[in-house]
Structures are given as C-alpha cells and as structure tokens.
Amino acid sequence: MEINLGQSADKLNLHFNLGFPDSVIVCNSKNGGWGEEQRISCSAHWVKVTVSSKNKEPWIDANFEITYEKQQFTVKLPDRYEVTFPNRLGCDPLRYLSTKGNFRVSSVTFD
C-alpha cells in the first residue's frame, strides 16, 4: 500500500509505503532521485485484509490519517501509533497525490 504526496511524480514530499507481510513502514522523499529511507517496524494487527468477491484480490481495510504541517507529516495509525516524517523538500502547497496497491481512499480533507 503506497501513498505519495508532493509536487509531481518526480518530486515527492512524502512517499508512505506500508509493506505486508513484513509489517514495515517506509517513508521517503524524492527530488529526481530517492532520499534516505526511514524504515519503521510496526505491528500491523490492526490491518484487516479482505478478499474481493469480484476479482479475488486481497484489499487492505484500515483507517489512518496523514496530517501535513509545513515542516513535517504525521501519520496516525489505528493503534494510536504515530509516524512523523520531515518535509525535506519544503514545498508548499502540495499539488500531487497518488496511490498504489489494493486499497481505496474514501476521504481527503483540506483545512
């Protein structure tokens, strides 16, 4: 499961990747090339993986929140665990959002 926020596909302020079955969160930034990864081991017991009856693909069923503050991103996971990642590129505002993986974004809010 992957979420990217930034200016474009080649200029990402936040690359958030929740890897299964390894239960590792990878955060990174990209400005032409990738920066240094921040890897965090986590307990992913709060993630429910369901199988779609349509195409038999597994889907991730979990709610979490990404908060963007100009200096950093905070990702709040369902088990009250928080991951922070610096806004290394310092770009503001964010103009690009992409996702990858078997999950669905059900809400995006801008304050």
Sequence and secondary structure as in RCSB ss.txt:
>XXXX:A:sequence
MEINLGQSADKLNLHFNLGFPDSVIVCNSKNGGWGEEQRISCSAHWVKVTVSSKNKEPWIDANFEITYEKQQFTV
KLPDRYEVTFPNRLGCDPLRYLSTKGNFRVSSVTFD
>XXXX:A:secstr
 EEEEEEETTEEEEEEEEETTTTEEEEEEEESSB   EEEE   TT EEEE TTT  EEEE   EEEEETTEEEE
E TTS EEEEE TT   S  EEEEESS         
